Amino acid sequence: MYKVGFILNGRSRRKKRFYRELNSARQQLREIEFNVVETSEPGHATSLASEFINEGYTHLIAIGGDGTMHEMVNGVMKNYNENIVIGVLPYGSANDFFRSIDAPQNLSDLFQSILDGRNVHMDVGRIEHETGVEYFNNIADFGIGAEVVKKVNGSRKLLGAGITFFLAIMETFFSYSNKQMLCKTKEWTKQGKINSLVVANGKFFGNGMCIAPEAEVTDRTFEVVIIGDISTRDYLKNMNGVKSGDKLSHPKVEYKRTDKLEITSEEKCGLEADGEFVGYAPATVTIADETIKLLTV
C-alpha cells in the first residue's frame, strides 16, 4: 500500500481544479492511501513534509508552484529518508522547475507513475550562508535575480506571473548596480563586477526563462551562468535568447560547471533560491550528498 501526502498551496487559485481531478481519479486508488493538507503560511510545506515522513508516507506531492516545491524539498532534506519519493503538479503562478523535468502532467498520470514505480534520483543544491542551511531543487541566484525576487514576492501578482516578473525586472534594473563578487571553485575562479551569478540544477527561472539550457537534475553537477558587468540595454537585448533556450553569445556571459562554489562580495549581494529570497553572500553552494527520488512519467 502506498501512502501519498499531498501538500497543497492553500492560496492556489487552481485548488478547486485539483479537488475535481482527485474525485475523478479515485478509481485508481485501490492501492493508494492519501491525505491532502493545505498550507496556511510561509514555511508550512516544510513542516508538513517532515510530519508526513514521520507518519510513514511513501510519496510527497507538491500541489503548487516553485515555492511549494522548494519548501517541501527542504522538509525532506532536513528529515531525510532515502525511500521517500516526491513529485509536483504545476498549480502555482510560476512553475519553472516543472519545465525542466519529465513529470506527470495530471493527477491521473501521477497515480499511474506511483503504481508503476517510475522515478529518478534527483540532485539537490545545498546552501550554507550566514543564517543557516537552505536547500534548492531548481536554481540559486546571486545578484540582480535576488532583488527581482524580493519585488515579485512583495507584489500581489494581480497582472499574472509573466507581467509581474517583467515589471519587477524593469523596476530593478533602473535602481540596481552590479556587484563586486568573488567566486571560487576547485576548477576555476571568477572575480569582478557581476550582474548575476546563476547556480543551476534545473534549466528555467523567472517564469519561463531558460537560463541554463544544459542543466540536468540528475548529473551531479551545476551549470553556472555568469552574467558579468553588462548594461541594462545588453540584458534586455539578450532576453529573447534566454526565453528561447539559446546560449548567449556575449563577451561578458560565461557558462561553467562545478559541484561546489564559494561566493563572497565586498558589497551587499542578495541570494535567492527557487524564487524565494534567502539572504546575502557570503555563501557556499554544493551538490548535497543525498539525492531524492523524483516521480517521472
C-alpha positions in Angstrom: 0.0 0.0 0.0 1.3 3.4 -1.0 0.7 6.4 1.3 0.6 9.7 -0.6 0.7 13.0 1.2 -0.4 16.0 -1.0 0.9 19.3 0.1 -1.5 21.8 -1.5 -0.7 25.5 -1.6 -3.7 26.9 0.3 -3.5 30.2 -1.7 -3.6 28.5 -5.1 -6.3 29.8 -7.4 -6.4 26.3 -9.0 -7.1 24.2 -5.9 -10.7 23.6 -6.9 -9.5 22.1 -10.1 -7.2 19.8 -8.1 -10.1 18.6 -5.9 -12.1 17.9 -9.0 -9.3 15.9 -10.5 -8.9 14.0 -7.3 -12.5 13.0 -7.3 -12.4 11.7 -10.9 -9.2 9.7 -10.3 -10.5 7.8 -7.3 -10.9 4.6 -9.4 -7.0 4.3 -9.4 -6.8 4.5 -5.6 -7.3 0.8 -4.6 -3.6 0.5 -3.7 -3.1 4.2 -2.6 -4.0 5.8 0.7 -3.8 9.6 0.5 -4.1 12.7 2.6 -4.4 16.3 1.4 -3.3 19.2 3.6 -3.4 22.8 2.6 -0.6 25.2 3.6 -1.7 28.2 5.6 1.5 30.3 6.0 5.1 30.5 4.7 7.2 27.5 5.8 4.2 25.3 6.3 5.0 23.0 3.5 8.4 22.3 5.1 6.9 21.2 8.4 4.2 19.2 6.6 6.8 17.3 4.7 8.6 16.4 8.0 5.3 15.3 9.5 4.3 13.1 6.6 7.7 11.4 6.6 7.4 10.7 10.4 4.0 9.3 9.8 5.3 6.7 7.3 4.1 8.2 4.0 5.9 6.8 0.9 5.2 9.7 -1.5 5.0 13.5 -1.0 3.5 15.6 -3.8 3.6 19.4 -4.0 0.5 20.9 -5.5 1.5 24.4 -6.3 4.4 26.3 -7.8 8.1 26.6 -7.2 7.7 28.0 -3.7 5.7 25.0 -2.5 8.2 22.6 -4.1 11.1 24.4 -2.6 9.6 24.3 0.9 8.7 20.6 0.6 12.2 19.7 -0.6 13.7 21.5 2.4 11.4 19.5 4.7 12.5 16.2 3.1 16.2 17.1 3.3 16.0 18.2 6.9 14.2 15.0 7.8 15.9 12.8 5.3 14.6 9.3 4.3 16.2 7.8 1.2 13.0 5.9 0.4 10.7 8.9 0.1 9.5 9.7 -3.5 8.5 13.3 -4.2 6.5 14.8 -7.1 4.9 18.0 -8.2 1.8 19.2 -10.1 2.1 22.7 -11.5 -0.6 24.7 -9.8 1.4 27.8 -9.0 1.9 31.2 -10.5 5.4 30.2 -11.7 6.3 26.5 -12.4 9.9 26.8 -13.6 11.2 23.6 -12.1 8.3 21.6 -13.7 9.6 22.7 -17.1 12.9 21.0 -16.5 11.7 17.5 -15.6 9.8 14.7 -17.3 7.0 14.7 -14.8 3.3 13.6 -14.9 1.1 16.3 -16.4 -2.0 15.5 -14.4 -3.2 13.6 -11.4 -4.3 10.5 -13.2 -0.8 10.1 -14.8 0.8 10.9 -11.4 -1.1 8.0 -9.8 -0.1 5.7 -12.6 3.6 6.7 -12.2 3.3 5.9 -8.5 1.8 2.4 -9.2 4.5 1.8 -11.9 7.4 2.9 -9.6 8.7 5.5 -12.1 11.3 7.8 -10.5 14.8 9.1 -10.9 17.4 10.2 -8.3 17.3 14.0 -8.3 20.2 16.2 -7.2 19.6 18.8 -4.6 21.6 22.0 -4.1 22.8 22.9 -0.5 23.5 26.5 0.5 25.4 27.3 3.7 25.0 31.0 4.4 25.1 33.5 7.3 21.9 32.3 8.9 22.0 28.6 8.3 21.4 26.0 5.6 18.9 26.1 2.8 18.3 23.5 0.0 17.1 24.1 -3.5 15.9 21.8 -6.3 16.0 24.3 -9.2 18.2 27.4 -9.2 20.1 29.6 -6.8 20.9 33.1 -8.0 23.3 35.8 -6.6 22.8 39.4 -7.7 20.0 41.1 -9.6 17.8 38.0 -9.6 17.6 38.1 -5.8 16.4 41.7 -6.0 13.8 40.8 -8.6 12.5 38.0 -6.4 12.2 40.4 -3.5 10.0 42.7 -5.6 7.9 39.9 -7.1 7.2 38.3 -3.7 6.3 41.7 -2.3 3.7 42.2 -5.0 0.1 40.9 -5.3 0.7 39.5 -8.8 -2.7 40.8 -10.0 -1.4 41.1 -13.6 -0.3 37.5 -13.7 3.2 35.9 -13.2 4.7 36.9 -16.6 3.9 40.6 -16.4 4.8 40.7 -12.7 8.2 39.3 -13.4 8.8 41.6 -16.3 7.8 44.7 -14.4 10.0 43.6 -11.4 12.9 43.2 -13.8 12.4 46.6 -15.3 12.0 48.3 -11.9 15.1 46.6 -10.5 17.3 47.5 -13.5 16.7 51.2 -13.0 17.9 51.0 -9.4 20.4 48.1 -9.3 24.2 48.3 -9.6 26.3 45.3 -10.5 28.1 43.8 -7.5 31.8 43.0 -7.0 31.9 39.3 -6.4 34.5 36.6 -5.9 33.5 33.0 -6.9 35.9 30.2 -6.1 35.7 26.6 -7.2 38.2 23.8 -7.5 38.1 24.1 -11.3 38.0 27.9 -11.8 37.8 31.3 -10.2 35.8 34.4 -11.2 36.3 37.9 -9.8 34.8 41.2 -10.8 31.7 43.2 -11.3 28.8 40.7 -11.8 25.2 41.3 -12.7 24.0 37.8 -11.9 25.6 34.5 -10.9 23.2 31.7 -11.5 23.8 28.2 -10.0 21.5 25.9 -11.9 20.3 22.4 -11.1 17.3 23.0 -13.4 17.0 24.9 -16.7 14.4 27.6 -16.1 13.8 30.5 -13.8 11.9 33.9 -13.8 8.7 32.4 -15.2 9.9 30.6 -18.2 13.4 31.9 -19.0 15.7 29.1 -20.0 18.9 30.5 -18.3 20.8 27.2 -18.2 19.9 25.1 -21.3 22.4 22.3 -20.5 21.5 21.8 -16.8 20.2 18.4 -15.7 18.8 17.5 -12.3 20.4 14.1 -12.3 24.1 14.7 -13.4 25.7 15.6 -10.0 26.9 19.0 -11.2 25.6 22.6 -11.6 25.6 24.6 -14.7 26.8 28.0 -13.6 25.9 31.1 -15.7 27.9 34.2 -15.0 26.5 37.4 -16.4 29.2 40.0 -15.9 29.2 43.8 -15.9 26.6 44.3 -18.5 24.3 47.2 -19.1 20.5 47.3 -18.9 20.4 47.6 -22.7 22.5 44.5 -23.2 20.4 42.4 -20.8 17.2 43.4 -22.5 18.7 42.9 -25.9 19.5 39.3 -25.0 16.3 38.4 -23.1 14.6 36.8 -26.1 17.5 34.4 -26.5 17.2 33.4 -22.9 13.4 32.8 -23.3 14.1 30.6 -26.4 16.7 28.5 -24.6 19.7 29.6 -26.6 23.1 30.0 -25.0 24.0 33.7 -25.0 26.9 34.7 -27.2 28.2 37.7 -25.4 31.8 38.5 -24.2 30.5 39.1 -20.6 28.5 35.9 -20.3 30.1 32.7 -19.3 28.9 29.1 -18.9 30.8 26.9 -16.5 30.3 23.7 -14.5 31.1 22.6 -10.9 29.6 20.9 -7.9 30.8 23.4 -5.3 31.2 27.2 -5.2 32.2 29.7 -2.6 30.8 33.2 -3.2 31.8 36.4 -1.4 31.2 40.0 -2.1 32.5 43.3 -1.0 29.0 44.7 -1.2 25.6 43.7 0.0 24.8 41.0 -2.6 21.4 39.1 -2.3 20.7 35.4 -2.8 17.5 33.7 -3.9 16.7 30.0 -4.3 13.8 28.6 -6.3 12.2 32.1 -6.3 12.5 32.6 -2.5 14.8 35.3 -1.1 17.3 33.5 1.2 19.7 36.2 2.4 23.1 37.6 1.4 26.6 36.5 0.5 28.9 35.0 1.7 27.6 31.6 0.9 28.9 28.1 -0.1 26.8 26.2 -2.6 27.3 22.5 -3.1 25.5 19.4 -4.6 24.2 17.6 -1.5 25.5 14.2 -0.8 21.9 12.9 -0.6 19.6 12.5 -3.6 15.8 12.5 -3.6 13.7 10.1 -5.7 11.6 12.2 -8.1 8.5 10.9 -9.7 8.6 10.8 -13.5 6.4 9.5 -16.4 
